Amino acid sequence: MLSSSRRHRGSGAADPGGAGPPGDGSILSDATQELRRAIEAGATRTTLSAGEVLFTQGEAGDSFYVIDRGRVEISAHSHDGRKLALDILGEDDIFGEIALFGGDRTATATALTDCALRRIRRGEVMATLRRRPELALDFIDVLCDRLRVLSRKLEERSFLPVPVRVASRLLYLDAKLGGASGAVAVSQADLADFVGATREAIAKTLAVWRSRNWVTLSRGSIRIVDRAALERVWTMHEG
């Protein structure tokens, strides 16, 4: 459970090693304990099977979700059918929160594994804020934090060199999903989607890193051998 005191905002949460890219966060990941407990009080439980689509981009949304078990992919699709993988979420992550403000879903959520979720409806959140108006300021605070995260993501995709983006995403996925071996279950095609680069650019970057023994490659996964080297790639754009 989150501490009742707020964490520092604006920089994002650092990865477990104390270096590397900031975490992506979610609209309630930095909420006070009181706000999160009040909102989650009205949650209902649901399950998904691997491969099942929870909601699709463009459909009406009235709730968001907390993952208790499993992994969920968040993706967007262009008008010509091209898919852009935005994130892979795991235990305790929150998604679909834009539905709290009405309108259509901006992305598609698909279960990568069997999942257990909690669903929180927009009506429950609004009722909570009406009963506890003092929590509305907390809610605005975490919304602003979410906007800062999205702005940082856009900046990363638009301006950073491909190797820096790849290092950032691998370190992020390793911190969230990687095992003790350092293997991250992501294909090169999906990694290209994540960082907004071509498949060829990803293959070239990983080939160089493999020759330096920074990573090893296998079908559907990438194992980080030299984490410090990837952290140096990530931090070089700051210096």
C-alpha positions as CSV (number, residue, x, y, z in Angstrom):
1,M,0.0,0.0,0.0
2,L,1.2,3.5,-0.7
3,S,2.4,5.7,2.0
4,S,0.0,8.4,3.2
5,S,2.6,11.1,2.5
6,R,3.1,12.1,-1.1
7,R,6.1,11.2,-3.0
8,H,8.0,13.9,-4.9
9,R,6.2,14.7,-8.1
10,G,7.4,15.5,-11.6
11,S,10.4,13.3,-12.0
12,G,8.7,9.9,-11.9
13,A,9.8,6.9,-9.9
14,A,13.3,5.7,-10.5
15,D,14.0,2.1,-11.3
16,P,15.0,-0.3,-8.5
17,G,18.7,0.1,-9.3
18,G,18.6,3.8,-8.6
19,A,19.5,4.7,-12.1
20,G,18.0,4.5,-15.6
21,P,14.7,5.8,-16.9
22,P,11.9,7.0,-14.7
23,G,8.8,4.9,-14.4
24,D,5.6,5.6,-16.3
25,G,3.3,5.7,-13.4
26,S,-0.5,6.1,-13.6
27,I,-3.1,8.5,-12.5
28,L,-3.4,7.0,-9.0
29,S,0.1,5.5,-8.5
30,D,1.1,8.7,-6.7
31,A,-2.2,9.3,-4.9
32,T,-2.4,9.6,-1.1
33,Q,-3.3,6.4,0.7
34,E,-6.6,8.0,1.7
35,L,-7.6,8.9,-1.8
36,R,-6.7,5.5,-3.3
37,R,-8.5,3.7,-0.5
38,A,-11.6,5.8,-0.9
39,I,-11.7,5.2,-4.7
40,E,-11.0,1.5,-4.6
41,A,-13.7,0.9,-1.9
42,G,-16.3,0.5,-4.7
43,A,-14.3,-1.9,-6.8
44,T,-15.7,-5.1,-8.3
45,R,-13.5,-8.1,-9.3
46,T,-13.3,-9.6,-12.8
47,T,-11.0,-12.0,-14.6
48,L,-9.6,-12.3,-18.1
49,S,-8.2,-15.2,-20.1
50,A,-4.9,-14.8,-22.0
51,G,-5.6,-13.2,-25.3
52,E,-8.9,-11.7,-24.3
53,V,-9.6,-8.1,-25.2
54,L,-10.9,-6.1,-22.2
55,F,-11.8,-2.9,-24.2
56,T,-10.9,-1.5,-27.6
57,Q,-9.8,1.9,-28.8
58,G,-12.8,4.1,-29.7
59,E,-15.5,2.4,-27.5
60,A,-17.2,4.2,-24.7
61,G,-15.6,3.9,-21.3
62,D,-17.1,4.2,-17.8
63,S,-14.4,2.5,-15.6
64,F,-10.8,1.9,-14.9
65,Y,-8.9,-1.2,-13.6
66,V,-6.3,-2.3,-11.1
67,I,-4.3,-5.4,-11.9
68,D,-4.1,-7.9,-9.0
69,R,-2.5,-10.7,-11.1
70,G,-1.3,-11.1,-14.7
71,R,-0.1,-8.8,-17.5
72,V,-2.0,-6.5,-19.8
73,E,-0.8,-4.9,-23.1
74,I,-2.0,-1.4,-23.9
75,S,-1.9,-0.6,-27.6
76,A,-3.2,2.0,-30.1
77,H,-4.2,1.4,-33.7
78,S,-4.0,3.7,-36.7
79,H,-6.8,4.1,-39.3
80,D,-4.9,1.8,-41.6
81,G,-4.7,-0.9,-39.0
82,R,-1.1,-0.5,-37.8
83,K,-0.6,-1.3,-34.1
84,L,1.5,0.7,-31.7
85,A,2.3,-1.1,-28.4
86,L,2.2,1.6,-25.7
87,D,2.9,-0.4,-22.5
88,I,2.9,-3.7,-20.8
89,L,1.3,-3.6,-17.3
90,G,1.6,-5.9,-14.4
91,E,0.5,-6.4,-10.7
92,D,-0.8,-3.2,-9.0
93,D,-0.7,-1.2,-12.2
94,I,-3.8,1.0,-13.0
95,F,-5.1,1.6,-16.5
96,G,-8.1,2.9,-18.4
97,E,-8.3,6.0,-16.1
98,I,-9.1,8.4,-18.9
99,A,-12.6,7.0,-18.7
100,L,-13.0,8.9,-15.4
101,F,-13.4,12.1,-17.5
102,G,-15.9,10.7,-20.0
103,G,-15.4,10.1,-23.8
104,D,-14.1,7.1,-25.7
105,R,-11.3,4.8,-25.0
106,T,-8.0,6.1,-26.4
107,A,-6.3,2.6,-26.5
108,T,-7.0,-1.1,-26.5
109,A,-6.3,-3.4,-23.5
110,T,-5.5,-7.0,-24.1
111,A,-4.6,-9.7,-21.6
112,L,-1.2,-11.3,-22.3
113,T,-1.8,-13.8,-19.5
114,D,-4.7,-14.9,-17.4
115,C,-5.6,-11.9,-15.3
116,A,-7.4,-10.9,-12.1
117,L,-8.6,-7.3,-12.0
118,R,-10.5,-4.9,-10.0
119,R,-12.9,-2.6,-11.8
120,I,-13.8,0.9,-10.5
121,R,-16.7,2.7,-12.3
122,R,-16.7,6.4,-13.0
123,G,-19.9,6.8,-11.0
124,E,-18.3,5.4,-7.9
125,V,-15.4,7.8,-8.2
126,M,-17.6,10.9,-8.7
127,A,-19.8,9.8,-5.8
128,T,-16.7,9.5,-3.6
129,L,-15.5,13.0,-4.5
130,R,-19.0,14.4,-3.8
131,R,-19.0,12.8,-0.4
132,R,-15.4,13.8,0.3
133,P,-14.8,17.1,-1.6
134,E,-11.4,17.6,0.1
135,L,-10.1,14.7,-1.9
136,A,-10.8,16.5,-5.1
137,L,-7.6,18.5,-4.7
138,D,-5.6,15.3,-4.3
139,F,-7.2,14.0,-7.5
140,I,-6.3,17.2,-9.5
141,D,-2.8,16.8,-8.1
142,V,-2.3,13.3,-9.5
143,L,-4.0,14.2,-12.8
144,C,-1.3,16.9,-13.3
145,D,1.4,14.3,-12.5
146,R,-0.1,12.1,-15.2
147,L,0.1,14.9,-17.7
148,R,3.7,15.4,-16.9
149,V,4.4,11.7,-17.5
150,L,2.6,11.9,-20.9
151,S,4.6,15.0,-21.9
152,R,7.9,13.2,-21.0
153,K,6.9,10.2,-23.1
154,L,6.1,12.4,-26.1
155,E,9.5,14.2,-25.7
156,E,11.3,10.9,-25.5
157,R,9.6,9.5,-28.7
158,S,10.2,12.8,-30.6
159,F,13.7,13.9,-29.7
160,L,15.9,11.2,-28.2
161,P,18.1,9.0,-30.4
162,V,16.9,5.4,-31.0
163,P,19.6,3.8,-28.8
164,V,18.6,6.0,-25.9
165,R,14.9,5.1,-26.4
166,V,15.7,1.4,-26.6
167,A,17.8,1.5,-23.4
168,S,15.1,3.4,-21.6
169,R,12.4,0.9,-22.6
170,L,14.4,-2.2,-21.9
171,L,15.4,-0.9,-18.4
172,Y,11.8,0.0,-17.8
173,L,10.4,-3.4,-18.9
174,D,13.2,-5.2,-17.0
175,A,12.3,-3.4,-13.8
176,K,8.6,-4.3,-14.3
177,L,8.6,-7.7,-15.9
178,G,12.1,-9.1,-16.0
179,G,13.2,-12.2,-14.0
180,A,16.3,-12.9,-12.1
181,S,18.1,-13.9,-15.3
182,G,17.6,-10.4,-16.7
183,A,15.4,-11.7,-19.6
184,V,12.6,-9.4,-20.8
185,A,9.8,-11.2,-22.7
186,V,9.5,-8.7,-25.6
187,S,10.0,-9.3,-29.3
188,Q,12.1,-6.9,-31.4
189,A,8.9,-6.0,-33.4
190,D,7.1,-5.1,-30.2
191,L,10.2,-3.1,-28.9
192,A,10.1,-1.1,-32.2
193,D,6.4,-0.3,-31.4
194,F,7.3,0.7,-27.8
195,V,10.0,3.2,-28.8
196,G,8.4,4.5,-32.0
197,A,11.3,3.2,-34.3
198,T,11.6,1.0,-37.3
199,R,12.2,-2.8,-36.9
200,E,15.5,-2.3,-38.8
201,A,16.7,0.4,-36.4
202,I,16.0,-1.8,-33.4
203,A,17.8,-4.8,-35.0
204,K,20.8,-2.7,-35.8
205,T,21.0,-1.3,-32.2
206,L,20.6,-4.7,-30.6
207,A,23.2,-6.2,-32.9
208,V,25.8,-3.7,-31.8
209,W,24.9,-4.3,-28.1
210,R,25.1,-8.0,-28.6
211,S,28.6,-7.7,-30.1
212,R,29.6,-5.8,-27.0
213,N,28.0,-8.5,-24.7
214,W,25.5,-6.0,-23.3
215,V,22.5,-8.2,-24.3
216,T,21.8,-11.6,-25.6
217,L,18.9,-12.2,-28.0
218,S,16.5,-15.1,-28.4
219,R,13.1,-15.6,-30.0
220,G,10.6,-13.4,-28.2
221,S,13.0,-12.2,-25.5
222,I,16.0,-10.0,-24.8
223,R,18.3,-10.6,-21.8
224,I,20.2,-7.8,-20.3
225,V,23.8,-8.9,-19.6
226,D,25.4,-5.5,-18.7
227,R,22.7,-3.3,-17.1
228,A,25.3,-0.6,-16.2
229,A,26.1,-0.2,-19.9
230,L,22.4,0.4,-20.8
231,E,22.1,2.9,-17.9
232,R,25.1,4.8,-19.4
233,V,23.3,4.9,-22.8
234,W,20.2,6.2,-21.1
235,T,21.9,8.9,-19.1
236,M,24.2,10.1,-21.8
237,H,21.5,12.4,-23.3
238,E,21.4,14.3,-20.0
239,G,25.1,15.1,-20.0
